[in-house]
Amino acid sequence: MKKVKTLLLAAAALMLAAPVQAGDIVDVAASNKSFKTLVAAVKAADLVDTLKSDGPFTVFAPTDEAFAKLPKGTLESLLKPENKEQLVSILTYHVVPSKVMAKDVKSGMVKTASGSSFKMKVSKKGVHVDNAKVVATDVMADNGVIHVIDTVIIPKSK
């Protein structure tokens, strides 16, 4: 129950803050304390400039709690310079190179900035991206939109 409350508070904070905030995807994420891990990972992967560019982008942004669900040691390993390529692959799997608002989401395969595709499922139970549930939608940024997810999604091995 505490996790649900925390996710709802994070979602509410994002939604309340979004209309007053201006800024790109990185600025909007950095201004919310629920995305400290995501922002650190984006920096470690040297993706800041990309996500500050014109876009448009749709980012399915995992919260700090989502990163905490990864197996012990995974995040620490991914943040090491020698694992940058894998980190970039995972982070760009969370990015769609276009602006997709919640009202436009449909079930099906969605091509990501990593070149891989993930499965989007829309049902009465909500919207899922692979095994992650979308917990907040349409957090606007100057260069796209953020949808908050409760789990880090990992691209299938090639």
C-alpha positions in Angstrom: 0.0 0.0 0.0 2.9 2.4 0.8 4.3 1.8 -2.7 0.9 2.7 -4.3 0.7 5.9 -2.2 4.3 6.8 -3.2 3.6 6.2 -6.9 0.3 8.2 -6.7 2.1 11.1 -4.9 4.9 11.1 -7.5 2.3 11.0 -10.3 0.3 13.8 -8.7 3.4 15.9 -8.1 4.4 15.5 -11.8 0.9 16.4 -13.0 0.7 19.4 -10.7 4.1 20.6 -11.6 3.9 20.0 -15.4 1.6 23.0 -16.3 3.9 25.5 -14.6 7.1 24.0 -15.7 8.9 24.7 -18.9 11.8 22.7 -20.0 12.9 19.7 -21.9 12.5 16.1 -21.0 15.6 16.1 -18.9 14.7 19.4 -17.0 11.2 18.1 -16.2 12.5 14.8 -15.0 15.3 16.4 -13.0 12.8 18.7 -11.3 11.0 15.7 -9.8 12.6 13.9 -6.9 11.1 10.5 -8.1 13.4 10.5 -11.0 16.9 10.9 -9.4 18.0 7.4 -10.6 16.7 8.0 -14.1 18.5 11.3 -14.4 21.7 9.8 -13.1 21.5 7.0 -15.6 20.8 9.4 -18.5 23.9 11.4 -17.5 26.0 8.2 -17.2 24.8 7.1 -20.7 25.7 10.6 -22.1 22.1 10.9 -23.3 21.4 14.4 -21.8 22.1 16.3 -25.0 20.0 13.9 -27.0 17.0 14.3 -24.7 17.5 18.0 -24.6 17.3 18.3 -28.4 14.2 19.2 -30.3 12.7 15.7 -30.4 9.8 15.2 -30.2 10.2 12.3 -27.7 7.9 10.1 -25.6 9.7 8.8 -22.6 8.3 6.0 -20.5 10.1 7.0 -17.3 10.7 4.5 -14.5 10.6 6.0 -11.0 13.3 5.5 -8.4 11.1 2.7 -7.0 11.1 1.0 -10.4 14.9 1.0 -10.5 15.0 -0.3 -6.9 13.1 -3.4 -8.1 16.0 -4.4 -10.4 18.1 -7.4 -9.0 20.7 -6.3 -6.5 23.8 -4.9 -8.1 22.2 -4.5 -11.6 21.9 -0.7 -11.4 25.4 -0.2 -10.0 26.8 -2.5 -12.7 25.0 -0.6 -15.5 26.3 2.8 -14.3 29.9 1.7 -14.7 31.6 3.2 -17.8 32.4 -0.2 -19.2 28.7 -1.0 -19.4 27.7 2.3 -21.1 26.6 0.6 -24.3 24.1 -1.7 -22.4 22.8 1.3 -20.3 22.2 3.3 -23.5 20.4 0.3 -25.0 18.1 0.0 -22.0 17.4 3.7 -21.6 16.7 4.3 -25.3 14.3 1.3 -25.1 12.2 3.6 -22.9 12.1 6.4 -25.6 9.8 6.6 -28.6 11.1 9.1 -31.2 7.7 10.9 -31.6 5.2 12.5 -29.3 2.5 10.1 -28.2 -0.2 11.4 -25.9 -2.2 9.0 -23.7 -5.3 9.5 -25.8 -3.4 8.2 -28.8 -2.0 5.0 -27.3 -3.2 1.7 -28.8 -2.3 -1.9 -28.3 0.5 -3.2 -30.5 4.2 -3.2 -31.0 6.0 0.2 -30.7 9.3 1.0 -32.2 11.7 2.6 -29.8 14.8 4.9 -30.2 17.0 1.8 -29.5 15.7 0.2 -32.7 13.9 -2.5 -30.8 10.1 -2.6 -30.2 8.1 -3.1 -27.1 4.6 -4.4 -26.6 2.0 -1.8 -25.6 -1.2 -3.2 -24.2 -4.3 -1.1 -23.5 -7.0 -2.8 -21.4 -9.5 -2.2 -18.6 -6.6 -2.9 -16.2 -4.7 0.2 -17.7 -1.8 0.6 -20.0 1.2 -1.7 -19.9 4.5 -1.3 -21.7 6.0 -4.8 -21.7 5.8 -5.8 -18.0 5.5 -2.2 -16.7 2.3 -0.4 -15.8 1.8 3.2 -16.8 1.0 5.0 -13.6 0.8 8.6 -14.8 0.5 10.1 -18.3 1.0 13.3 -20.3 3.6 15.1 -18.3 4.5 17.7 -20.8 7.9 18.9 -21.8 9.0 21.4 -24.5 10.3 18.6 -26.6 7.8 15.8 -25.9 5.9 14.0 -23.2 6.7 11.7 -20.2 4.6 8.8 -19.1 5.5 7.4 -15.7 6.0 3.6 -15.4 6.4 1.4 -12.3 9.1 -1.0 -13.7 12.3 -0.7 -15.7 11.7 -2.4 -19.1 14.6 -4.4 -20.6 14.9 -5.0 -24.3 14.9 -8.6 -25.4 18.4 -10.0 -26.2 19.1 -10.0 -29.9 
